[in-house]
């Protein structure tokens, strides 16, 4: 009997032609079943109507797609979803949307989606990076899609055509992945096809020379081995965190649960929690170990056992921040409405006459509900909801081990209510540290909607540094070097000061602002920024 011709899905490694279709590339994918009602293939059938429509066409080619709402972000056209699988065969990895010509025949654009499920092994969620070339009569040679959806590094495609739109996808992809060769092979199934040359771009002109110079700078940093971690440095960090945990317990054990000893113990535990934030942050960026798996396991230990939070939850929100810093509705760190209004959201709320809170006084009520409650209330609820909804049972077990250790250690001295009060005190102190240290680099900067800038320009526009010192470097976990961290997320933090002069030179050459502030000025600027945004809201509310 003649063997039936394989369907496009089978050629791509997809099984299940019936009610469900599951990719064979990852054993963990059995949790993600694609229902037949949503399963279709990209159509090239001339009878299907406008090329690019979803329909019951006979010529089914390329990749698995899901028909989603074409109205997202006001864009016209249908969507395609490709599925990137986790190299560790343990979970579904990042999802990418590709927006192309829609069923209404109107051209849209190619982008990588901001679907909010970061890949465990690729480390980062890439969002909305585009690729464009000038119109060409040769449709089959319109360019090459390399990592992240970019063409040749020098700003030209293989036919020598100058790129019209952004060519920063390569920089984002490189910033988010240590081993490009390892990751690239998992992206091959995502290639749906070449983007038609006539597709328009949302972006303005890009500074090709800046992009080339930035890539030269990165290569220089690699040649200087600035992406190699010092194991002694990070071993000492973990050691001093564990030492503070033990010291806090010894204070209560030796001196008793009095007010003085309890106050010092709470302060020490809060410092331990703050430093644990920093260490898990390094691990989440895969900046310590060469193998991503080692970073993941270590991050789960630090985030779970030492802090009581989910590593996956943190990566889920933090990688969005890095991909689109200070972009409203894409960066969760600045999407604070309706509690606080920042940047362009102030004008929008004012014009729409929205007044859920007295935003012109938000710089005052910030002290009441911002620093005290972020970790204690918002993070705790959001973290628990994420673990339950996303079924992160391993993270839930790690978090349970933290609470078991904490209360078993302190209930014998304080009782249940006293131990709970100590826990709340530590969380409130920790929350103050988190808000002030993490927001001093971003809130005072420009906050608005997507501008589709190149990688270096977008990161520099959203970040600033704080003057370094031995104390502040330790206290902030080197987050005072925010510019260096955002340009090179996988670089170990002990090397930020080495790459900083190179970045300053790049900024000086291209007229970019490399901003460095004194520590207390950076803190005050948070309040100034909130007051300014509140005043802008009030003006728009009353007069626009």
N, C-alpha and C positions, 0 to 999 in steps of 0.2 A: 504494500500500500504506500502511495506517495505521501511523504511527510508534509503536513500542512505548513504553509509559510508562517514564520513567526510574526507576531504583531509587533508594532513599534515598541509597545510596552515591554514585551518579552525580550526584544533586542537590547533594551536598556536595563534589563535585570528586574523587571517588574512581574510579579506573579499574581494570579487571581483574576481571571477574565469574567468571573461571575459577579456576585453582589459586592465583593470587596476586592481591593487591589493593594498588595503590600509589597514593598521593595525587599528583594532578597539580600540587599547589600548589608543589612544590619539586623541582627536577631532581635534587637529591642524594638524594631518597628512594628511588631505585632500589636503594640498598643495603639498604633495610629492607623486606623482602617479608613480608607477612602471610599465612601459610599458611592454606589453606582449612579445614584441620582446626580452626583456632582462630578462624575468621572467622564471626561471628554478628552479629545485629542485635537491638537492644532490642525486646522483644516486648510488644505490647499486646493480643495475641490472647487472648480470654477462654478459648479452648480450651487454651491453653498451661499452664493450671494457675494457680498463684498469680501475680497481676500482678507483673511484674518478673523473672520467670524467664527464663533463656535456653532457647530451644528452637526447633524447626522451625515457627515460627508464620507465618501468612500476612500479618498486618498488621505490616510491619517499618518502623519509623519512627525518626527522630532521628539517631543518630550511630553511627559504627563502634565496635565494642566487642570486647574480648577477654575470654574467660572465664578468670579467674584463680582461684587457690586462695582460697576464702572464709575460710580459717582464720587469715589474717594478723592478728597482734596480738590473737588471741582473739575477733575480731569475727565476727558471723554475717552471712551474706548474700553475694551475688555482687559482682563488681567490674566497672566499666566503665572502659575506657581511651580517652581522647581523645588526639589527637596534635597538638601545636602545632608548626607548621613555621617554620623559620628564615626571617626576612625577607630575608636575604641570599641565599637559595636555595643555600646551601652545605652544610647539614647538617641532620640531624634535630634538632629543638629539644626543649624540655622536654616530658616526658610527665606527664600528669595522670591520676590515678585518681579516680573518683567512686564512692563506696560508697553503695548505696541499699538498698531493701528486698530481702531475699534470697529465694531459691527456697524456703527453709523457712518463709517468711511472717513471719519475725521482723524487726522494724524495726532498721535499723542507723543510719548517719549519713552525712552528706555531708562529704567532705574532699578536699583536694588532696594528691596522693600525694608521698611522699618517694622516688619513683623517682630514681635517682642519675645523671641525664644532663642537666646544666644547659644551658639554651638559650644559644647563642652571642650572639644579638642582644638577647634580653630580659635577659640578664646574670645572671639569678638563678633558682634553683630554689625554687619556693614549696612549702612542705610543710604539709600538714594544717591548713588554715584552714577553719573551719566557718561556716555561715550558718543562722540559725534565726529563726522568727517564732512568735508565739502561734497556737494553733489558730484557724482561721477556717472558716466554713461555705462561703465562696466559694473553691473550690480553684483557680480560674484566676487569682485576684488575691492570691495568697499572698505576693507580694513580687517584687522585681526583682533579677536577678543582674547585678551590675556587676562591675568588675574585682576579681579575686581571690575572687569569691563572696560579696560583701557586699551589704547592702541600703543604704538611704539613709544619708547621712553623719550625720544628726542622731539616728540610732538608731531610726528608725521606717521602716516600709515605706510604699509609696505609698498604703495605706489607713489610715495613721496608727496601725498596730499596733506596739506596743513590741517590740523585739527581746528575746527571752529569752536567747539565747546570745551568743557573741562577735560584735562588729562590727569586729574589728581587721583583717580581711582587707584592707580598703582601705588601711590604714596600711602593712601589709607590702608590698602591691603597689606603692604609691607610693614606698616606701623603695627598692625594687629596680629601678625603671624611671625613666629620665629623661623620656622622651617618652611620656606615657600615651596620647595620641591615636594615635601610631604603633603602639604595641604592641597596643592594644585591638582593632584590626581583625583581628589574627591570632588572637585568642581567640574570635571569633564562631563558628567551626566547632566549638568545644569545648562549646558550650551544648547539653546533652542535654535539659534540661527543667527545670521548676520543682520545687523540693523540696517534697514534701507537708508541709502545716503540722503534721501530727501526728507527724512524725519527731522523736524525742527528741534532746536535746543532751547531750554529755558535760560541758559547761562549767557552771560556777557563774555567779552574777550578775557582771556587768561594771560597772565604774565608767564610766557614760556621760559624766559630766562630765569625767573625766580624758581620755577619748578625744577629746572635743570640744576641750578645752584644748590637747591635743597637736597636733591638726590646725591650731588657730589659731597655735600656735608655729611649726609648719612653714611656714605661709603667711607669717608674719612673717620667717622666715629667707629665704624666696624673695624677698620684697619688699626685703630688705636685700641681695639678690644674693649670698648666701653660697654658692650652688651654682655660681657662676661661677669658673672656675679662672684663676689668674694664670700666663700662659705663661712669663714670665721666671723665676718660682720653680721650675717644673719643668724648664726648660731648664738652670738652674744645677745642679739635682740630677743630671741626666744628665751634664752637663759635669764635675762633680767626681768622678763614678764613673769616667768615661773617664780623667780625669787620674790617679786612683789606680792604674788598671791600667797606665798608661804609666810612672808613677813607680816601681812595683814592678819592672818590667822594666829600667828604667834603673839601679836600684840594683845589680842583678846584672850588667848590662852594664858598668858603670863600676867597680864594686868587686870583681867576681868572686864566685863562688859560695861564699863563706866562711860561717861560722856566724852572724856578726853581720849581714851583709847579707841572708842567707837568712831570719833571724828577722824582721828588719824588713820584708822583702818579703812574708813570710807574713802578718804582722799587717796590712799595708796591703791585701793581696789579700782578707783576711777582712773588713776594713771595707768594701771595695768590694762584696763579695758580700752583706754585710748591707744596704747601701744599695740594692743592686739588688733585694733582696727587697721593700724598702719601695716602690720605684718601680713594680715590676711589680704590687704590691698595689694601688697607686693606679689603675693602668691597668685592672686586672681589675675594679675597682669602677666603671669608666667615669666617673671623677671628673676627668679631665684634658681630653679632647676632647669636643666636642658630639656628634659622630657616633660611634656605638658601633663602627663598622668601624675607624675610626682608632685607637681604644683597643685593639682586638683585635690589629691589626697591630703596633702599638708594643709591646704586652705580649709578643707572640711573639718580637720582637727582643730585648727585655730579658731575658725568661725563658729564651729559647733561646740566643742568641749570648753574652750576658753571664753566664749562670748554668748552662746545660746542662740545663735542666729543661723540662717541657712546660707551656705555659700552660693547656691544656685540663685537664690533670691537676690543677693547682693550683685552678682554678675549680671543678672537680668536687668537691673536698673542702671548699674554703673557703666556698662558697655554702651548703653544708649547715650549716656552723658558724654562719653568720650567720642562717639561717632558724630554727634551733633551738639557740641557744647553751646549753651545759651540760646538754643533754637527752641522757641515756644512750641509746645505740644510734641516735641521730639526728645528734649532733654528733661527728664523728670525732676532734676534738681532745680530748675527754674520754672517749671509748670506748677505754680503754687496757688493759682486762682481756684476757688473764690476766697481763700483765706488771706493771701497776700497778692498784690498786683506789682509786677515788675516789668520794666521795658515797655514794649508796644502793647501789652495787655492792658495797661492803664488807660490808654486812649480808647481802646476798643470797648472796655467796660463803661467808660464815661459816656461815649457816644450812644451806647445802647441803654443808657440810664439804669445800669445795674448797680445796686447798692445793698449788697448782702451784709456788709460790715462798713464801719466808718473808715474807709481806706485813707482818707486824709490824715488819720491818726494811727496808721499802721506802724509807723516807726516807734510808737509808744506801746501799743499792745503786743508788739513783737517780743518785748521783754517778758511778757506774761505767758505766751503760748508758743514762742519760737524755741529759744534755747532750752527752757526747762522740760518741754514735753515731746520733742521730736523723737528721741530714742525711746523714752518710756512709753509713749502712747502710739504715735504714728508708726514707728518702725516695728514695734512689737505686734501690732494688729496686722500690718501689711505683711510682715514676715510669716506669721502663723497662717494667714489666709493663703499665701503663696504655697506654702508647704502642703496644705490640705488640698487645695484646688489642683495643683500640679502634681500631687501624689509623690512628693519628694520624701519618701519614708526614711531613707538613710539620713538625710539632713534632720528629720524630726527626731530620730534616735540620738543623733549627736547633740541636738539642742536639749533633749531630755536629760542627757548625761551631765550637761552643765548645771541645770537646775537641781538635779539630784545631788551633785557634789556640793553646790553652794549651800543648800538647806541642811544637808547632813553635817556640814562643817559648822554652821552657825546656830542651828536650832537648839543644840545642847546648851548654848550660852544665853540665848535671847528668848527662847521659846518661838513658836510659829509666828506670832504677830511681830515680835521684835526682829526676827530674821527677815521678815517681809519688809519691815520699815528700813532696815539696812540695805536691802536690795533696791528699794525705791530711791534711797539717798544716793547710792552709787550710780544708778541709771540717770538721775537728774544731773549729777555732776558730770558724768560722761557726756550727756546730751549737750551741755554748755560747751564743752570742748569741741564736740563734733560740729556744731553749728558755726561757731566763730572761726574755727580753723579751716573748714572746708568751704565756707562761703566768702571769706575775705578775698579770694582770688577770682571770683566769678560774678557775684551779685552787683558789684559796682561797675562792671564792664557792660558793653552793649548787649542788650537782650532783645531779640525780635524774631521775625520769621525767616525762613530759608532764603539765603542769598546765593547759594551755589558757588561759593568761592573755592579756590584751590586749597589743598590740605594745610599748608603752612599759614596762609593768610587767615583761614577760618579759625585755626587754633590760637593764633596770636591775637586776633580780635576779641576772643572770649576769655583770655587769661591774663594774669599779671603775676609778678613775683613779689615776694616780701624779703626785705634785706636779711641775709643769712647771718647766723651766729651759731656757735656750738650748741647753746641751749635751744634756740628755736629750731635748728635742724633736727634735734632729737625730739623736742616737744611736738612738732608738727609732722613728724615722720617724713621730713624733707618735702612736704607739700608746699613749702615756701618757694620751692623751685617748680612752680606750676607750669611755666612755659616749657621747660625742658621735659617735664613729665608728659605733657599733652602732645608734644611733637614726637616723642619717643617713649610710648607707654611701656614697652618691654625692656627698657634700659634699667638696670639696677640703680636704685636711688643714690647709692654712694658715689656714683659717677656723674651725677648731674652737674656738679661744680666744674668738672673737667670739660664737658661739652658746652657749657654756658658761653665761654668766650667765642666759640665758633658761631653760635646762634646770634650773639650780639653783632658780630661782623656781618652776617647775612642780613640782619635787619637794617644795619647802617647802610649797606650797599643798595638796598631796595627801598629805603625810606619807610620801613615798617617800625612801629613803635614797640620797643622792648621796655615795658614798664616795670619798675621796681619801686616799692614803697617801704617806708618804715612800718614796723609791726603795728603800732598803735594807730597810725594813720589808716592802715588797711582795715582795722576793726571799726573805726569811726566811719569810714566810707560806706560800710554796710548800712548804718543808720541813715546817713545822708542820702544814699540811693533810695532807700525805702520812703523817706520823706519826700524826695523829689518825685518819685512815681506816684505817691499819694496826692501831691499837689497837681500833677498833670491830670490825674483822674478827676479831681474836683473841678478843674477848669473845663475839661471836656464835658463833665456831667452838667455843669451849669450853663455853658455857653455854646456847646456844639450839638 
